[in-house]
Amino acid sequence: MINPDFPIKDKYYRGTDGVLTILNGYGSTDLIPAVPGMQYKKNFSSSITYWDASGNFISGKDGEGLSFIVPKDNRIKFMRSSALLSFGQWVLMKGNNIVDGYIKRRNDFKVLPNTNYEVQDYNPNAEIPLFIETNNDGKNQPIHPKVIAFDTAWNGFRFWMAYTPYPNAQPGAENPCIAASNDMIKWVTPSGASNPLVPTPNNGLNSMKYYNSDTHLLYNANTGKLEMYYREVWDTYENIYRITSSNGSIWGAPELVKTTNGLNPPHVRILICPVVILKGTTYQLFVMEDGKIRLYESGDNFSTWTDKGTLKRDGGADLLTWHMDIMVNPLNGYYEMLNNHNDQTTTPKDGILTHYISTDGLNWTQSDFYMLPSYGSKRWDNQGLYRSTLVFADYRYYLIYTGISTFNEWRLGLSMSDDDNIMTMRGTDYTYKALMAFPSKKNPVGVPGDFLYDSTLNKMIYCVEKAGVKVWVDASGVNV
């Protein structure tokens, strides 16, 4: 039997003669079914070789492009692809459909060194980002989401989200905001709420040294209130603050939760990405500290904190991160983490998401689920992924993730599982567009793919790119 999913590391099949040649950094698939005369597409340049039913070499080409046609030779039954592993996902398309079983990732060889390959047959990336209107004059780029779910509507909505705007990575705009939804698709600012909930520190002056970031949200059943947490950077030190609300619209004054003020020497990489979980009356605070995740606990409403140590992954090594989200699964009580990292460095170099599970919050095991940026010049999440949020409700997983484009635009996308199996996660497509809330403010610059109803023109308008310039057009393509 021929196993089409078996990869070969550090070797490639030469296009000229099909000889398997040692070359570090390359990888090759085994035999993939091929149809003579059929056009295929892939997301990387690679060597393609063609083989008969017995596995004998027929022909090939080194450096085959992204779109190619299998030679019209009826002896051809299979093909192999060989490419640099650093090219990213191995995706092979037949027409507009992904060939079953051929979604590959470069990290399989690092994460699973003792196995030949792991096949994922899902695509968790969303074709279209969610539309969430921010307070930034049409620059609707929310990031760093944290979503919580209620079984029934709480003050009119089942799902509540904390986020910060981050238009084109502008730190002065990164202030705590609130949104709500009943279906995870149409998100609105709840009536009576005024975003941002907290202004930029230092009156907005020198926002590279004084800024907010990193929101988190929880519901405190003891008080019946939402609690939103955020990080403030004040020159040489960090603060974590909490604001609370009994209705999601009116929010109280900030309360200090934890600070690095007074550390000698000063340090501003200790309280990044606060994640707060309330167990009974004990608060658990997870923070990124110089690439590691540290857990603190407080049972006296933040007066004192107990250091529980750094989180460990399989084998006892520190679990590295850039940003993370953690939830407690209501089905089994296990902690589950979405980790934004590449496990090689403390910066989001590749911008990937991985999934971990823990029974105690300190010791974690990596699952098979992962998520990569999309590939393609027009995809909205093709540059990298960032802090995202995982929710379990309605007996399924919801994943709202931050995607970054090559235009340095930051947006949120939605992926949903079929059931309680996270491995069935699939991203939303363009059919969900009609269910989203329409924007009311037009971005003067515009982002290709944006759409809104222009009340002045009384019609829908769309942002497109013409001759390298972003413009707004109507349905007929006429500039407006």
C-alpha positions as CSV (number, residue, x, y, z in Angstrom):
1,M,0.0,0.0,0.0
2,I,1.2,3.5,-0.7
3,N,0.8,6.1,2.1
4,P,0.3,9.5,0.5
5,D,0.7,11.3,3.8
6,F,4.2,10.1,4.6
7,P,6.7,13.0,4.5
8,I,10.5,12.8,4.1
9,K,12.6,15.3,6.0
10,D,15.9,16.8,4.7
11,K,15.6,15.1,1.3
12,Y,14.0,16.0,-2.0
13,Y,13.1,14.3,-5.3
14,R,15.0,15.9,-8.2
15,G,12.8,17.0,-11.0
16,T,15.2,15.9,-13.7
17,D,15.5,12.2,-12.8
18,G,13.4,11.6,-9.6
19,V,16.5,10.7,-7.5
20,L,15.9,11.2,-3.8
21,T,18.7,13.6,-2.8
22,I,19.9,14.7,0.6
23,L,19.4,18.4,1.2
24,N,19.0,19.9,4.7
25,G,16.0,22.1,5.2
26,Y,13.9,20.5,2.5
27,G,11.0,18.1,2.8
28,S,9.1,15.9,0.4
29,T,5.7,14.3,0.3
30,D,5.3,10.7,-0.8
31,L,3.0,9.8,-3.6
32,I,-0.1,12.0,-4.1
33,P,-2.8,10.9,-6.6
34,A,-2.5,12.9,-9.8
35,V,-4.8,13.3,-12.8
36,P,-3.1,13.8,-16.2
37,G,-4.1,17.1,-17.8
38,M,-5.6,18.4,-14.6
39,Q,-4.5,21.8,-13.3
40,Y,-3.4,22.0,-9.7
41,K,-2.4,25.0,-7.4
42,K,-0.1,25.2,-4.4
43,N,1.1,27.9,-2.1
44,F,4.8,27.5,-2.6
45,S,7.3,27.0,-5.4
46,S,8.5,23.4,-5.4
47,S,9.9,20.5,-7.3
48,I,7.2,18.3,-8.8
49,T,7.8,14.8,-9.9
50,Y,5.4,12.3,-11.6
51,W,5.2,8.6,-11.0
52,D,3.4,5.6,-12.4
53,A,1.2,3.1,-10.5
54,S,4.3,1.1,-9.4
55,G,6.1,4.1,-8.2
56,N,8.5,4.4,-11.1
57,F,9.7,7.9,-12.1
58,I,8.1,9.3,-15.3
59,S,9.0,13.0,-15.5
60,G,9.3,16.2,-13.4
61,K,10.3,19.8,-13.0
62,D,12.4,21.7,-10.5
63,G,11.0,25.0,-9.4
64,E,7.5,24.4,-10.5
65,G,5.3,27.5,-10.0
66,L,2.2,28.0,-7.9
67,S,-0.1,26.7,-10.7
68,F,0.7,23.8,-12.9
69,I,-0.8,21.2,-15.2
70,V,0.0,17.5,-14.9
71,P,1.4,16.3,-18.2
72,K,-1.0,14.4,-20.4
73,D,0.7,11.1,-20.0
74,N,-1.7,8.3,-19.0
75,R,1.1,6.5,-17.2
76,I,1.1,9.2,-14.5
77,K,-0.8,8.1,-11.5
78,F,1.0,10.0,-8.7
79,M,3.1,13.1,-8.0
80,R,5.5,14.2,-5.3
81,S,6.2,17.7,-4.1
82,S,9.5,18.8,-2.6
83,A,10.2,22.2,-1.1
84,L,11.9,24.2,1.6
85,L,10.1,23.5,4.9
86,S,10.3,27.2,5.7
87,F,7.8,27.9,2.9
88,G,5.1,27.2,5.5
89,Q,1.9,25.2,5.0
90,W,1.9,22.5,2.4
91,V,-1.4,23.1,0.6
92,L,-2.3,21.4,-2.6
93,M,-5.3,22.5,-4.6
94,K,-7.3,20.7,-7.3
95,G,-9.2,23.5,-9.0
96,N,-10.6,25.5,-6.1
97,N,-10.7,22.6,-3.7
98,I,-8.0,21.4,-1.3
99,V,-6.9,17.9,-2.1
100,D,-8.1,15.8,0.8
101,G,-5.4,15.2,3.4
102,Y,-2.8,17.6,2.0
103,I,-2.8,20.4,4.4
104,K,0.7,20.3,5.9
105,R,2.7,22.5,8.3
106,R,6.3,23.1,8.8
107,N,6.2,22.7,12.6
108,D,5.1,19.0,12.4
109,F,8.7,18.0,12.1
110,K,9.6,20.0,15.3
111,V,6.6,19.3,17.5
112,L,6.4,15.6,16.7
113,P,10.0,14.5,16.2
114,N,9.2,10.8,16.8
115,T,6.4,10.5,14.3
116,N,6.5,10.6,10.5
117,Y,3.6,13.0,10.0
118,E,0.4,14.3,11.4
119,V,-2.5,15.1,9.0
120,Q,-5.0,17.8,9.8
121,D,-8.1,17.8,7.6
122,Y,-9.6,21.1,8.7
123,N,-9.0,24.7,7.9
124,P,-9.6,26.9,11.0
125,N,-8.8,30.2,9.2
126,A,-11.7,32.5,8.3
127,E,-12.2,33.7,4.8
128,I,-13.6,36.9,6.0
129,P,-12.9,38.9,9.2
130,L,-15.6,39.8,11.6
131,F,-16.9,43.4,11.4
132,I,-16.6,45.2,14.7
133,E,-16.9,48.9,14.6
134,T,-14.4,50.7,16.8
135,N,-14.2,54.3,18.0
136,N,-11.4,55.1,15.6
137,D,-13.2,56.9,12.7
138,G,-13.7,54.0,10.4
139,K,-10.4,52.3,11.2
140,N,-12.1,49.2,12.5
141,Q,-9.2,47.0,13.6
142,P,-9.9,45.4,17.0
143,I,-7.4,43.0,18.6
144,H,-6.6,41.1,21.8
145,P,-10.2,39.7,22.3
146,K,-11.5,38.0,25.3
147,V,-15.0,36.5,25.0
148,I,-17.2,35.0,27.7
149,A,-20.5,33.2,27.2
150,F,-23.7,33.0,29.1
151,D,-26.2,30.2,28.8
152,T,-29.0,32.7,28.5
153,A,-28.8,36.4,27.6
154,W,-27.2,38.6,30.3
155,N,-28.4,42.2,29.9
156,G,-29.6,41.4,26.4
157,F,-26.6,39.4,25.1
158,R,-25.2,35.9,25.4
159,F,-21.6,36.8,24.4
160,W,-19.5,39.6,25.6
161,M,-16.1,40.7,24.4
162,A,-13.3,42.9,25.7
163,Y,-10.9,44.2,23.1
164,T,-8.7,47.1,22.2
165,P,-8.5,48.9,18.9
166,Y,-5.1,48.8,17.2
167,P,-5.4,50.4,13.7
168,N,-2.2,49.7,11.8
169,A,-0.4,49.0,15.1
170,Q,-1.1,52.4,16.7
171,P,-0.4,52.1,20.4
172,G,-2.2,55.3,21.4
173,A,-5.5,53.8,20.3
174,E,-5.1,50.6,22.3
175,N,-7.7,51.3,25.0
176,P,-10.2,48.9,26.6
177,C,-13.5,48.5,24.8
178,I,-16.6,46.4,25.1
179,A,-18.8,44.6,22.5
180,A,-21.7,42.2,22.7
181,S,-23.4,39.6,20.5
182,N,-26.0,36.9,20.5
183,D,-24.5,34.7,17.7
184,M,-20.7,35.5,17.8
185,I,-21.1,37.0,14.3
186,K,-22.9,40.3,14.7
187,W,-21.1,42.4,17.3
188,V,-22.3,45.7,18.5
189,T,-21.4,48.2,21.2
190,P,-24.1,47.7,23.9
191,S,-26.5,50.6,24.3
192,G,-25.3,53.2,26.9
193,A,-21.6,52.1,26.6
194,S,-19.1,54.6,25.5
195,N,-15.9,53.2,24.0
196,P,-13.1,53.4,24.9
197,L,-14.0,52.7,28.5
198,V,-10.6,54.0,29.6
199,P,-8.6,56.8,28.0
200,T,-5.0,56.7,26.9
201,P,-2.7,57.3,29.9
202,N,-0.8,60.6,30.4
203,N,-3.5,62.4,28.4
204,G,-2.4,60.7,25.2
205,L,1.1,62.3,25.3
206,N,4.1,60.2,24.2
207,S,2.0,57.1,23.5
208,M,5.0,55.0,22.8
209,K,5.9,55.2,26.6
210,Y,2.4,55.6,28.1
211,Y,-0.3,53.3,26.7
212,N,-2.9,50.7,27.5
213,S,-3.1,47.2,26.2
214,D,-4.0,43.5,26.7
215,T,-7.7,43.3,27.8
216,H,-9.3,40.4,29.6
217,L,-12.9,39.7,30.7
218,L,-14.6,37.5,33.3
219,Y,-18.0,37.3,34.9
220,N,-18.1,37.2,38.7
221,A,-21.1,35.2,39.8
222,N,-20.5,36.3,43.4
223,T,-21.2,39.9,42.6
224,G,-23.2,39.6,39.3
225,K,-20.7,41.9,37.5
226,L,-18.5,41.8,34.5
227,E,-14.8,42.4,35.4
228,M,-12.5,43.8,32.7
229,Y,-8.8,43.8,33.2
230,Y,-6.2,45.6,31.2
231,R,-2.5,46.4,31.3
232,E,-1.2,50.0,31.5
233,V,2.4,50.9,30.6
234,W,3.6,54.0,32.5
235,D,7.1,54.7,31.2
236,T,9.3,52.3,33.1
237,Y,6.7,50.2,34.9
238,E,3.5,48.3,34.3
239,N,0.1,48.3,36.1
240,I,-2.8,45.9,35.8
241,Y,-6.2,47.5,36.4
242,R,-9.7,46.2,36.8
243,I,-13.0,48.0,35.9
244,T,-16.4,46.4,36.7
245,S,-20.0,46.7,35.4
246,S,-23.3,45.4,36.5
247,N,-24.9,45.8,33.1
248,G,-22.1,45.9,30.5
249,S,-22.7,49.6,29.7
250,I,-21.8,51.7,32.7
251,W,-18.3,50.9,34.0
252,G,-16.7,51.9,37.3
253,A,-13.4,53.6,38.0
254,P,-10.1,51.6,37.5
255,E,-8.9,49.6,40.5
256,L,-5.2,48.6,40.8
257,V,-4.7,44.9,40.7
258,K,-0.9,44.5,40.4
259,T,2.1,46.8,39.6
260,T,5.8,46.6,38.9
261,N,6.3,50.1,40.3
262,G,9.2,50.1,42.7
263,L,11.1,47.3,41.0
264,N,14.8,48.0,40.9
265,P,15.9,48.0,38.1
266,P,12.6,49.0,36.3
267,H,11.1,46.4,34.0
268,V,8.2,46.4,31.6
269,R,8.0,42.8,30.5
270,I,6.6,41.2,33.6
271,L,2.8,41.8,33.4
272,I,2.1,41.3,29.7
273,C,-1.2,39.8,28.7
274,P,-2.9,39.3,32.0
275,V,-5.4,36.3,32.1
276,V,-7.6,36.2,35.1
277,I,-9.6,33.2,36.3
278,L,-11.9,33.3,39.3
279,K,-12.2,30.0,41.3
280,G,-14.6,30.5,44.2
281,T,-13.2,33.5,45.8
282,T,-9.6,33.0,44.6
283,Y,-8.3,34.9,41.7
284,Q,-5.7,33.3,39.5
285,L,-3.6,35.7,37.5
286,F,-1.5,34.4,34.5
287,V,1.0,36.8,33.0
288,M,3.7,36.7,30.4
289,E,7.0,37.4,32.0
290,D,10.0,37.6,29.7
291,G,8.6,34.9,27.4
292,K,7.5,32.6,30.2
293,I,4.0,32.3,31.9
294,R,3.9,33.0,35.6
295,L,0.8,32.2,37.8
296,Y,-0.1,34.3,40.9
297,E,-3.1,33.7,43.2
298,S,-4.9,36.0,45.5
299,G,-7.7,35.2,48.0
300,D,-8.1,38.7,49.4
301,N,-9.2,40.7,46.4
302,F,-5.6,41.6,45.2
303,S,-4.2,42.8,48.6
304,T,-1.6,40.1,48.4
305,W,-0.4,37.7,45.7
306,T,1.2,34.3,46.0
307,D,3.7,33.3,43.4
308,K,2.9,29.8,42.2
309,G,5.7,29.6,39.7
310,T,6.1,29.3,35.9
311,L,4.0,27.1,33.8
312,K,5.6,23.9,32.5
313,R,4.9,21.9,29.3
314,D,5.5,18.3,28.4
315,G,8.9,17.2,29.7
316,G,9.1,19.9,32.4
317,A,10.4,22.7,30.2
318,D,9.0,26.2,30.6
319,L,6.0,26.9,28.4
320,L,7.0,29.8,26.3
321,T,4.6,32.4,25.0
322,W,4.1,35.9,23.5
323,H,0.4,36.2,24.4
324,M,-2.1,33.6,25.5
325,D,-5.7,33.1,26.5
326,I,-6.8,30.5,29.1
327,M,-10.3,29.2,29.9
328,V,-11.8,26.5,32.1
329,N,-13.8,24.0,30.0
330,P,-17.3,23.7,31.7
331,L,-17.5,20.1,30.5
332,N,-14.6,18.7,32.5
333,G,-13.0,21.5,34.5
334,Y,-9.8,21.3,32.5
335,Y,-7.8,24.5,31.8
336,E,-7.3,25.1,28.0
337,M,-4.9,27.5,26.5
338,L,-4.5,29.2,23.1
339,N,-0.9,30.1,22.9
340,N,0.5,32.7,20.5
341,H,4.1,31.7,20.0
342,N,6.5,29.6,17.9
343,D,8.1,28.0,21.0
344,Q,11.5,29.1,19.8
345,T,11.5,32.8,20.8
346,T,9.6,35.2,23.0
347,T,8.4,37.3,20.1
348,P,5.5,36.4,17.6
349,K,8.0,35.6,14.9
350,D,5.7,33.3,12.9
351,G,2.5,34.3,14.6
352,I,1.0,30.9,15.1
353,L,-1.5,29.5,17.6
354,T,-1.1,26.3,19.5
355,H,-3.4,24.6,22.0
356,Y,-2.6,23.2,25.5
357,I,-4.5,21.4,28.2
358,S,-3.9,21.2,32.0
359,T,-5.6,19.8,35.0
360,D,-3.9,22.1,37.6
361,G,-3.1,25.3,35.7
362,L,0.7,24.7,36.1
363,N,1.5,21.6,34.0
364,W,0.4,21.6,30.4
365,T,0.3,19.1,27.5
366,Q,0.1,20.2,23.9
367,S,-2.8,18.9,21.9
368,D,-2.8,18.3,18.1
369,F,-4.6,21.5,17.3
370,Y,-2.7,24.4,15.8
371,M,-3.4,27.3,13.5
372,L,-1.2,29.2,11.0
373,P,-1.6,32.4,9.1
374,S,-3.4,32.1,5.8
375,Y,-1.3,32.0,2.6
376,G,-2.1,34.3,-0.4
377,S,-1.5,38.0,-1.0
378,K,-5.1,39.0,-0.6
379,R,-5.9,37.1,2.6
380,W,-6.7,39.3,5.6
381,D,-4.7,37.1,8.0
382,N,-1.7,36.3,5.9
383,Q,1.1,37.9,7.9
384,G,0.6,36.4,11.3
385,L,-1.7,35.6,14.2
386,Y,-1.8,37.3,17.6
387,R,-3.6,37.0,21.0
388,S,-6.9,35.1,20.4
389,T,-9.7,33.7,22.6
390,L,-11.2,30.3,23.0
391,V,-14.8,29.8,24.3
392,F,-16.8,26.6,24.9
393,A,-20.5,27.0,24.6
394,D,-23.4,25.3,22.9
395,Y,-21.4,22.1,23.1
396,R,-18.8,23.5,20.6
397,Y,-15.7,25.6,20.6
398,Y,-15.7,29.1,19.3
399,L,-12.3,30.7,18.5
400,I,-12.0,34.4,17.8
401,Y,-8.5,35.1,16.6
402,T,-6.5,38.2,15.8
403,G,-5.0,38.1,12.2
404,I,-2.5,40.4,10.8
405,S,-2.2,41.3,7.1
406,T,0.8,42.3,5.0
407,F,-0.7,45.8,5.0
408,N,-0.2,45.9,8.8
409,E,-4.0,45.7,9.4
410,W,-5.2,43.9,12.5
411,R,-8.6,42.2,12.5
412,L,-10.6,39.5,14.2
413,G,-11.9,36.3,12.6
414,L,-14.2,33.5,13.8
415,S,-13.7,29.7,13.7
416,M,-16.2,27.2,15.1
417,S,-16.0,23.4,15.8
418,D,-18.6,20.9,14.7
419,D,-19.0,19.7,18.3
420,D,-16.8,19.2,21.4
421,N,-13.8,18.1,19.2
422,I,-11.5,21.1,18.7
423,M,-9.9,19.3,15.7
424,T,-13.1,20.0,13.7
425,M,-12.6,23.8,13.9
426,R,-13.5,25.5,10.6
427,G,-13.3,29.2,9.8
428,T,-16.3,31.3,8.6
429,D,-16.7,32.1,4.9
430,Y,-18.3,34.9,2.9
431,T,-21.8,33.6,3.5
432,Y,-21.5,35.1,7.0
433,K,-21.0,38.6,5.7
434,A,-24.7,39.4,5.5
435,L,-25.1,38.5,9.2
436,M,-22.6,41.1,10.4
437,A,-23.4,44.6,11.7
438,F,-23.0,47.3,9.0
439,P,-20.5,50.0,9.7
440,S,-21.6,53.6,10.1
441,K,-18.3,55.4,9.6
442,K,-16.2,55.2,6.4
443,N,-12.4,55.0,6.8
444,P,-11.0,57.8,4.6
445,V,-8.2,55.4,3.5
446,G,-10.2,52.2,3.4
447,V,-9.1,48.6,3.5
448,P,-9.7,46.4,0.4
449,G,-12.7,44.1,1.3
450,D,-14.4,46.7,3.6
451,F,-18.0,47.4,2.9
452,L,-20.7,49.7,4.4
453,Y,-24.0,51.3,3.8
454,D,-23.4,55.0,3.0
455,S,-26.5,56.8,4.3
456,T,-25.7,59.9,2.3
457,L,-25.5,58.0,-1.0
458,N,-28.3,55.6,0.1
459,K,-26.4,52.6,-1.2
460,M,-23.7,50.0,-0.4
461,I,-20.1,50.9,-1.1
462,Y,-17.0,48.8,-1.1
463,C,-13.3,49.4,-0.8
464,V,-11.1,48.1,-3.6
465,E,-7.6,48.6,-4.9
466,K,-7.3,50.2,-8.3
467,A,-3.8,50.7,-9.8
468,G,-2.3,50.3,-6.3
469,V,-4.6,52.9,-4.8
470,K,-7.4,52.1,-2.3
471,V,-10.7,53.6,-3.3
472,W,-14.4,53.4,-2.4
473,V,-16.7,52.2,-5.2
474,D,-20.4,51.3,-5.6
475,A,-21.8,48.0,-6.7
476,S,-21.1,49.0,-10.4
477,G,-17.4,49.7,-9.7
478,V,-17.8,53.5,-10.0
479,N,-15.7,55.6,-7.6
480,V,-17.7,57.4,-4.9
